[in-house]
């Protein structure tokens, strides 16, 4: 994998720091702390992005988190550059593709491996069974999507989500008129819109689309934007909140982070045009503090940072968070 040409070659990391981070990540996984494990493992990957143990463990962590899109990207890198045990990587890759309902891609890969006689003899039956299963699921998926496009958004909430998640890239192009109409309609469910945009990104949809939520509009290309779990802006807001409450009020911290996560999931991808994470962190802190009769002005973090944000900016952000909470986070 290519290294960052801007990296400072004069920086000397601690000896075997990446292995220490790997071990910390593994320990966190064993203890069920998936989020913390990913933070350690992503840092280890930044130090050594060709270490098969780091990459494979990070992939496992993403799978446990349910972030199959990121897991898929790493596994594809490992296969492309020949990193790690090939068949161990392939098996996990196929598992991830099943989760993403990418049955055509599974069929192509397994057919190629069987045709080229690359599979160890003791695994032949297993791979043939996987191929049969993926072919069956691909056929069922095609039957489900060979329907009137108007049926895509009919049914209850779970049915609509299932319809969206089962689409492959070819189906997306078939239904793109209905999908775009749904995304532009401000009366449609914001949660479903988030799932649609995230699905379009995972499927590599290359085209600008307009999204309207909560009386705001934005245009973006899903394939070149972040997945909902990986948006840097919302991560920065969470970091400010953690800094504000981690040492002084862990119970309020938990509630503030929940509000933060729900808010940014609801508005995704409107945060693309937000510019000041401190503004939104203070707004979320203020709202959470008001729910528990906490004195926001007494927080050391607020005293330190209040001068950097005007009261009008905070009130504007609070009004939007409360608006979203009223209409989405009931």
Buried (B, 14 or more C-beta within 10 A) or exposed (E): EEEEEEEEEEEEEEEEEBBEBBBBBBEBBEEEBBEBBBBBBBBBBEBBBBBBBBBBBBBBBBBBBEBBBBBBBBBEBBBEEEBBEEBEBBBBBBBBBBBBBBBBBBBEBBBEBBEEEEBEEEBEEEBEEBBEBBBEBBEEBBEBBEEEBEBBBEEEEEEBBEBBBBBBBEBBEBBBEBBBEBBBEBEBBBBBBBBBBBBBBBBEBEEEBEBBBBEEBBEBEBEEBBBBBEBEBBEBBBEBBBBBBEEEBEEBBEBBBEBBBBBBBBBBBBBBEBEBBBBBBBBBBBBBBEEEEBEBEEBEBBEEBBEEBEEEBBEEBBEBBBEBBEEBBE
